[in-house]
Amino acid sequence: MANALDIPVTAEGVETQRQAEILRDSGSDQLQGYLVGKPMSANEIHEKLLRDGVAP
């Protein structure tokens, strides 16, 4: 339904590649969960952005 209304669909809690494949085939636009990345504190996120050259 969301896809028919041009609303992006984010699947949460994705832990395996198989889940990701099923969700992508079902129309999910974005994925989040342990497969994509572990939870991080604000400080860890900031440090990662600095390392990746994304934050000033």
PyMOL Python script that loads the backbone (N, CA, C, O; Angstrom):
from pymol import cmd

cmd.read_pdbstr("""\
ATOM      1  N   MET A   1       0.815  -1.179   0.000  1.00  0.00           N
ATOM      2  CA  MET A   1       0.000   0.000   0.000  1.00  0.00           C
ATOM      3  C   MET A   1       0.868   1.255   0.000  1.00  0.00           C
ATOM      4  O   MET A   1       0.605   2.202  -0.743  1.00  0.00           O
ATOM      5  N   ALA A   2       1.912   1.255   0.847  1.00  0.00           N
ATOM      6  CA  ALA A   2       2.796   2.428   0.904  1.00  0.00           C
ATOM      7  C   ALA A   2       3.452   2.670  -0.451  1.00  0.00           C
ATOM      8  O   ALA A   2       3.548   3.810  -0.905  1.00  0.00           O
ATOM      9  N   ASN A   3       3.901   1.597  -1.093  1.00  0.00           N
ATOM     10  CA  ASN A   3       4.524   1.754  -2.415  1.00  0.00           C
ATOM     11  C   ASN A   3       3.551   2.354  -3.423  1.00  0.00           C
ATOM     12  O   ASN A   3       3.947   3.174  -4.251  1.00  0.00           O
ATOM     13  N   ALA A   4       2.293   1.958  -3.364  1.00  0.00           N
ATOM     14  CA  ALA A   4       1.288   2.491  -4.281  1.00  0.00           C
ATOM     15  C   ALA A   4       1.068   3.985  -4.059  1.00  0.00           C
ATOM     16  O   ALA A   4       0.669   4.708  -4.972  1.00  0.00           O
ATOM     17  N   LEU A   5       1.335   4.437  -2.828  1.00  0.00           N
ATOM     18  CA  LEU A   5       1.175   5.856  -2.489  1.00  0.00           C
ATOM     19  C   LEU A   5       2.492   6.624  -2.572  1.00  0.00           C
ATOM     20  O   LEU A   5       2.559   7.782  -2.158  1.00  0.00           O
ATOM     21  N   ASP A   6       3.533   5.996  -3.101  1.00  0.00           N
ATOM     22  CA  ASP A   6       4.877   6.581  -3.196  1.00  0.00           C
ATOM     23  C   ASP A   6       5.436   6.985  -1.841  1.00  0.00           C
ATOM     24  O   ASP A   6       6.116   8.004  -1.721  1.00  0.00           O
ATOM     25  N   ILE A   7       5.148   6.188  -0.825  1.00  0.00           N
ATOM     26  CA  ILE A   7       5.702   6.391   0.511  1.00  0.00           C
ATOM     27  C   ILE A   7       6.835   5.382   0.693  1.00  0.00           C
ATOM     28  O   ILE A   7       6.611   4.182   0.532  1.00  0.00           O
ATOM     29  N   PRO A   8       8.041   5.835   1.022  1.00  0.00           N
ATOM     30  CA  PRO A   8       9.147   4.904   1.221  1.00  0.00           C
ATOM     31  C   PRO A   8       8.859   3.926   2.370  1.00  0.00           C
ATOM     32  O   PRO A   8       8.278   4.299   3.389  1.00  0.00           O
ATOM     33  N   VAL A   9       9.272   2.688   2.186  1.00  0.00           N
ATOM     34  CA  VAL A   9       9.056   1.640   3.182  1.00  0.00           C
ATOM     35  C   VAL A   9      10.402   1.243   3.783  1.00  0.00           C
ATOM     36  O   VAL A   9      11.327   0.876   3.057  1.00  0.00           O
ATOM     37  N   THR A  10      10.511   1.316   5.116  1.00  0.00           N
ATOM     38  CA  THR A  10      11.714   0.899   5.825  1.00  0.00           C
ATOM     39  C   THR A  10      11.391  -0.339   6.649  1.00  0.00           C
ATOM     40  O   THR A  10      10.492  -0.308   7.489  1.00  0.00           O
ATOM     41  N   ALA A  11      12.112  -1.421   6.418  1.00  0.00           N
ATOM     42  CA  ALA A  11      11.945  -2.648   7.197  1.00  0.00           C
ATOM     43  C   ALA A  11      12.913  -2.595   8.378  1.00  0.00           C
ATOM     44  O   ALA A  11      14.108  -2.355   8.201  1.00  0.00           O
ATOM     45  N   GLU A  12      12.390  -2.821   9.574  1.00  0.00           N
ATOM     46  CA  GLU A  12      13.198  -2.766  10.790  1.00  0.00           C
ATOM     47  C   GLU A  12      13.487  -4.165  11.314  1.00  0.00           C
ATOM     48  O   GLU A  12      12.734  -5.103  11.054  1.00  0.00           O
ATOM     49  N   GLY A  13      14.583  -4.296  12.054  1.00  0.00           N
ATOM     50  CA  GLY A  13      14.909  -5.551  12.716  1.00  0.00           C
ATOM     51  C   GLY A  13      15.465  -6.618  11.796  1.00  0.00           C
ATOM     52  O   GLY A  13      15.330  -7.807  12.085  1.00  0.00           O
ATOM     53  N   VAL A  14      16.082  -6.226  10.702  1.00  0.00           N
ATOM     54  CA  VAL A  14      16.615  -7.183   9.732  1.00  0.00           C
ATOM     55  C   VAL A  14      17.943  -7.734  10.251  1.00  0.00           C
ATOM     56  O   VAL A  14      18.887  -6.986  10.505  1.00  0.00           O
ATOM     57  N   GLU A  15      17.993  -9.064  10.403  1.00  0.00           N
ATOM     58  CA  GLU A  15      19.187  -9.690  10.978  1.00  0.00           C
ATOM     59  C   GLU A  15      19.922 -10.619  10.030  1.00  0.00           C
ATOM     60  O   GLU A  15      21.101 -10.899  10.246  1.00  0.00           O
ATOM     61  N   THR A  16      19.264 -11.106   8.987  1.00  0.00           N
ATOM     62  CA  THR A  16      19.916 -12.057   8.085  1.00  0.00           C
ATOM     63  C   THR A  16      19.796 -11.592   6.636  1.00  0.00           C
ATOM     64  O   THR A  16      18.919 -10.804   6.284  1.00  0.00           O
ATOM     65  N   GLN A  17      20.700 -12.103   5.815  1.00  0.00           N
ATOM     66  CA  GLN A  17      20.672 -11.778   4.391  1.00  0.00           C
ATOM     67  C   GLN A  17      19.383 -12.296   3.758  1.00  0.00           C
ATOM     68  O   GLN A  17      18.822 -11.641   2.879  1.00  0.00           O
ATOM     69  N   ARG A  18      18.915 -13.445   4.186  1.00  0.00           N
ATOM     70  CA  ARG A  18      17.671 -14.007   3.643  1.00  0.00           C
ATOM     71  C   ARG A  18      16.486 -13.084   3.934  1.00  0.00           C
ATOM     72  O   ARG A  18      15.649 -12.851   3.062  1.00  0.00           O
ATOM     73  N   GLN A  19      16.417 -12.558   5.163  1.00  0.00           N
ATOM     74  CA  GLN A  19      15.352 -11.607   5.488  1.00  0.00           C
ATOM     75  C   GLN A  19      15.439 -10.390   4.573  1.00  0.00           C
ATOM     76  O   GLN A  19      14.423  -9.907   4.073  1.00  0.00           O
ATOM     77  N   ALA A  20      16.650  -9.901   4.359  1.00  0.00           N
ATOM     78  CA  ALA A  20      16.844  -8.728   3.502  1.00  0.00           C
ATOM     79  C   ALA A  20      16.351  -9.008   2.085  1.00  0.00           C
ATOM     80  O   ALA A  20      15.697  -8.160   1.478  1.00  0.00           O
ATOM     81  N   GLU A  21      16.657 -10.180   1.558  1.00  0.00           N
ATOM     82  CA  GLU A  21      16.218 -10.541   0.207  1.00  0.00           C
ATOM     83  C   GLU A  21      14.696 -10.587   0.117  1.00  0.00           C
ATOM     84  O   GLU A  21      14.111 -10.067  -0.834  1.00  0.00           O
ATOM     85  N   ILE A  22      14.057 -11.206   1.103  1.00  0.00           N
ATOM     86  CA  ILE A  22      12.590 -11.312   1.103  1.00  0.00           C
ATOM     87  C   ILE A  22      11.969  -9.921   1.178  1.00  0.00           C
ATOM     88  O   ILE A  22      11.015  -9.622   0.459  1.00  0.00           O
ATOM     89  N   LEU A  23      12.504  -9.082   2.039  1.00  0.00           N
ATOM     90  CA  LEU A  23      11.951  -7.737   2.207  1.00  0.00           C
ATOM     91  C   LEU A  23      12.160  -6.881   0.963  1.00  0.00           C
ATOM     92  O   LEU A  23      11.263  -6.136   0.568  1.00  0.00           O
ATOM     93  N   ARG A  24      13.329  -6.981   0.344  1.00  0.00           N
ATOM     94  CA  ARG A  24      13.574  -6.232  -0.897  1.00  0.00           C
ATOM     95  C   ARG A  24      12.610  -6.702  -2.001  1.00  0.00           C
ATOM     96  O   ARG A  24      12.046  -5.891  -2.736  1.00  0.00           O
ATOM     97  N   ASP A  25      12.435  -8.037  -2.099  1.00  0.00           N
ATOM     98  CA  ASP A  25      11.516  -8.583  -3.100  1.00  0.00           C
ATOM     99  C   ASP A  25      10.068  -8.175  -2.825  1.00  0.00           C
ATOM    100  O   ASP A  25       9.242  -8.141  -3.737  1.00  0.00           O
ATOM    101  N   SER A  26       9.769  -7.867  -1.563  1.00  0.00           N
ATOM    102  CA  SER A  26       8.411  -7.463  -1.180  1.00  0.00           C
ATOM    103  C   SER A  26       8.183  -5.960  -1.321  1.00  0.00           C
ATOM    104  O   SER A  26       7.078  -5.475  -1.083  1.00  0.00           O
ATOM    105  N   GLY A  27       9.232  -5.218  -1.710  1.00  0.00           N
ATOM    106  CA  GLY A  27       9.054  -3.796  -1.959  1.00  0.00           C
ATOM    107  C   GLY A  27       9.626  -2.852  -0.927  1.00  0.00           C
ATOM    108  O   GLY A  27       9.401  -1.645  -1.013  1.00  0.00           O
ATOM    109  N   SER A  28      10.366  -3.369   0.060  1.00  0.00           N
ATOM    110  CA  SER A  28      10.994  -2.467   1.035  1.00  0.00           C
ATOM    111  C   SER A  28      12.071  -1.637   0.344  1.00  0.00           C
ATOM    112  O   SER A  28      12.868  -2.161  -0.434  1.00  0.00           O
ATOM    113  N   ASP A  29      12.088  -0.344   0.635  1.00  0.00           N
ATOM    114  CA  ASP A  29      13.064   0.553   0.031  1.00  0.00           C
ATOM    115  C   ASP A  29      14.350   0.631   0.840  1.00  0.00           C
ATOM    116  O   ASP A  29      15.432   0.809   0.280  1.00  0.00           O
ATOM    117  N   GLN A  30      14.230   0.497   2.164  1.00  0.00           N
ATOM    118  CA  GLN A  30      15.378   0.620   3.057  1.00  0.00           C
ATOM    119  C   GLN A  30      15.296  -0.467   4.124  1.00  0.00           C
ATOM    120  O   GLN A  30      14.216  -0.957   4.456  1.00  0.00           O
ATOM    121  N   LEU A  31      16.457  -0.831   4.650  1.00  0.00           N
ATOM    122  CA  LEU A  31      16.531  -1.829   5.711  1.00  0.00           C
ATOM    123  C   LEU A  31      17.301  -1.251   6.884  1.00  0.00           C
ATOM    124  O   LEU A  31      18.210  -0.440   6.710  1.00  0.00           O
ATOM    125  N   GLN A  32      16.922  -1.683   8.085  1.00  0.00           N
ATOM    126  CA  GLN A  32      17.744  -1.367   9.244  1.00  0.00           C
ATOM    127  C   GLN A  32      17.701  -2.552  10.188  1.00  0.00           C
ATOM    128  O   GLN A  32      16.720  -3.295  10.227  1.00  0.00           O
ATOM    129  N   GLY A  33      18.765  -2.721  10.943  1.00  0.00           N
ATOM    130  CA  GLY A  33      18.876  -3.844  11.869  1.00  0.00           C
ATOM    131  C   GLY A  33      20.325  -4.279  11.970  1.00  0.00           C
ATOM    132  O   GLY A  33      21.215  -3.654  11.393  1.00  0.00           O
ATOM    133  N   TYR A  34      20.553  -5.352  12.704  1.00  0.00           N
ATOM    134  CA  TYR A  34      21.914  -5.825  12.942  1.00  0.00           C
ATOM    135  C   TYR A  34      22.654  -6.200  11.665  1.00  0.00           C
ATOM    136  O   TYR A  34      23.883  -6.141  11.621  1.00  0.00           O
ATOM    137  N   LEU A  35      21.918  -6.585  10.624  1.00  0.00           N
ATOM    138  CA  LEU A  35      22.574  -6.915   9.352  1.00  0.00           C
ATOM    139  C   LEU A  35      23.281  -5.690   8.789  1.00  0.00           C
ATOM    140  O   LEU A  35      24.356  -5.797   8.199  1.00  0.00           O
ATOM    141  N   VAL A  36      22.671  -4.533   8.975  1.00  0.00           N
ATOM    142  CA  VAL A  36      23.212  -3.285   8.429  1.00  0.00           C
ATOM    143  C   VAL A  36      24.249  -2.671   9.369  1.00  0.00           C
ATOM    144  O   VAL A  36      25.267  -2.156   8.908  1.00  0.00           O
ATOM    145  N   GLY A  37      24.005  -2.718  10.665  1.00  0.00           N
ATOM    146  CA  GLY A  37      24.945  -2.154  11.632  1.00  0.00           C
ATOM    147  C   GLY A  37      24.438  -2.305  13.047  1.00  0.00           C
ATOM    148  O   GLY A  37      23.232  -2.291  13.295  1.00  0.00           O
ATOM    149  N   LYS A  38      25.364  -2.450  13.967  1.00  0.00           N
ATOM    150  CA  LYS A  38      24.998  -2.603  15.374  1.00  0.00           C
ATOM    151  C   LYS A  38      24.617  -1.242  15.962  1.00  0.00           C
ATOM    152  O   LYS A  38      25.024  -0.200  15.448  1.00  0.00           O
ATOM    153  N   PRO A  39      23.830  -1.260  17.044  1.00  0.00           N
ATOM    154  CA  PRO A  39      23.504  -0.003  17.697  1.00  0.00           C
ATOM    155  C   PRO A  39      24.779   0.687  18.200  1.00  0.00           C
ATOM    156  O   PRO A  39      25.710   0.023  18.657  1.00  0.00           O
ATOM    157  N   MET A  40      24.814   2.013  18.112  1.00  0.00           N
ATOM    158  CA  MET A  40      25.976   2.780  18.555  1.00  0.00           C
ATOM    159  C   MET A  40      25.531   3.964  19.400  1.00  0.00           C
ATOM    160  O   MET A  40      24.435   4.499  19.232  1.00  0.00           O
ATOM    161  N   SER A  41      26.401   4.354  20.304  1.00  0.00           N
ATOM    162  CA  SER A  41      26.139   5.557  21.090  1.00  0.00           C
ATOM    163  C   SER A  41      26.363   6.779  20.196  1.00  0.00           C
ATOM    164  O   SER A  41      26.946   6.671  19.118  1.00  0.00           O
ATOM    165  N   ALA A  42      25.896   7.927  20.653  1.00  0.00           N
ATOM    166  CA  ALA A  42      26.093   9.161  19.886  1.00  0.00           C
ATOM    167  C   ALA A  42      27.572   9.421  19.663  1.00  0.00           C
ATOM    168  O   ALA A  42      27.964   9.869  18.586  1.00  0.00           O
ATOM    169  N   ASN A  43      28.386   9.152  20.648  1.00  0.00           N
ATOM    170  CA  ASN A  43      29.829   9.370  20.537  1.00  0.00           C
ATOM    171  C   ASN A  43      30.442   8.444  19.487  1.00  0.00           C
ATOM    172  O   ASN A  43      31.284   8.869  18.697  1.00  0.00           O
ATOM    173  N   GLU A  44      30.018   7.178  19.478  1.00  0.00           N
ATOM    174  CA  GLU A  44      30.519   6.229  18.474  1.00  0.00           C
ATOM    175  C   GLU A  44      30.118   6.657  17.063  1.00  0.00           C
ATOM    176  O   GLU A  44      30.911   6.551  16.128  1.00  0.00           O
ATOM    177  N   ILE A  45      28.894   7.137  16.917  1.00  0.00           N
ATOM    178  CA  ILE A  45      28.430   7.604  15.601  1.00  0.00           C
ATOM    179  C   ILE A  45      29.264   8.791  15.151  1.00  0.00           C
ATOM    180  O   ILE A  45      29.686   8.855  13.996  1.00  0.00           O
ATOM    181  N   HIS A  46      29.504   9.737  16.065  1.00  0.00           N
ATOM    182  CA  HIS A  46      30.296  10.915  15.724  1.00  0.00           C
ATOM    183  C   HIS A  46      31.707  10.514  15.287  1.00  0.00           C
ATOM    184  O   HIS A  46      32.219  11.025  14.291  1.00  0.00           O
ATOM    185  N   GLU A  47      32.326   9.612  16.023  1.00  0.00           N
ATOM    186  CA  GLU A  47      33.677   9.148  15.683  1.00  0.00           C
ATOM    187  C   GLU A  47      33.687   8.463  14.312  1.00  0.00           C
ATOM    188  O   GLU A  47      34.613   8.662  13.526  1.00  0.00           O
ATOM    189  N   LYS A  48      32.666   7.662  14.028  1.00  0.00           N
ATOM    190  CA  LYS A  48      32.588   6.994  12.725  1.00  0.00           C
ATOM    191  C   LYS A  48      32.430   8.005  11.602  1.00  0.00           C
ATOM    192  O   LYS A  48      33.075   7.875  10.561  1.00  0.00           O
ATOM    193  N   LEU A  49      31.586   9.007  11.793  1.00  0.00           N
ATOM    194  CA  LEU A  49      31.401  10.037  10.772  1.00  0.00           C
ATOM    195  C   LEU A  49      32.699  10.807  10.536  1.00  0.00           C
ATOM    196  O   LEU A  49      33.015  11.164   9.401  1.00  0.00           O
ATOM    197  N   LEU A  50      33.450  11.061  11.607  1.00  0.00           N
ATOM    198  CA  LEU A  50      34.745  11.738  11.455  1.00  0.00           C
ATOM    199  C   LEU A  50      35.710  10.874  10.643  1.00  0.00           C
ATOM    200  O   LEU A  50      36.382  11.365   9.736  1.00  0.00           O
ATOM    201  N   ARG A  51      35.772   9.581  10.977  1.00  0.00           N
ATOM    202  CA  ARG A  51      36.650   8.642  10.255  1.00  0.00           C
ATOM    203  C   ARG A  51      36.267   8.536   8.784  1.00  0.00           C
ATOM    204  O   ARG A  51      37.130   8.445   7.911  1.00  0.00           O
ATOM    205  N   ASP A  52      34.964   8.550   8.520  1.00  0.00           N
ATOM    206  CA  ASP A  52      34.481   8.418   7.144  1.00  0.00           C
ATOM    207  C   ASP A  52      34.527   9.726   6.369  1.00  0.00           C
ATOM    208  O   ASP A  52      34.199   9.759   5.183  1.00  0.00           O
ATOM    209  N   GLY A  53      34.931  10.803   7.032  1.00  0.00           N
ATOM    210  CA  GLY A  53      35.037  12.095   6.367  1.00  0.00           C
ATOM    211  C   GLY A  53      33.692  12.757   6.097  1.00  0.00           C
ATOM    212  O   GLY A  53      33.587  13.615   5.220  1.00  0.00           O
ATOM    213  N   VAL A  54      32.669  12.367   6.842  1.00  0.00           N
ATOM    214  CA  VAL A  54      31.328  12.912   6.638  1.00  0.00           C
ATOM    215  C   VAL A  54      31.078  14.111   7.559  1.00  0.00           C
ATOM    216  O   VAL A  54      30.368  15.047   7.190  1.00  0.00           O
ATOM    217  N   ALA A  55      31.669  14.077   8.761  1.00  0.00           N
ATOM    218  CA  ALA A  55      31.483  15.175   9.721  1.00  0.00           C
ATOM    219  C   ALA A  55      32.717  16.062   9.732  1.00  0.00           C
ATOM    220  O   ALA A  55      33.835  15.584   9.542  1.00  0.00           O
ATOM    221  N   PRO A  56      32.510  17.356   9.956  1.00  0.00           N
ATOM    222  CA  PRO A  56      33.670  18.280  10.000  1.00  0.00           C
ATOM    223  C   PRO A  56      34.485  18.088  11.259  1.00  0.00           C
ATOM    224  O   PRO A  56      35.486  18.777  11.456  1.00  0.00           O
TER     225      PRO A  56
END
""", "prot")
cmd.dss("prot")
cmd.show_as("cartoon", "prot")
cmd.util.cbc("prot")
cmd.orient("prot")
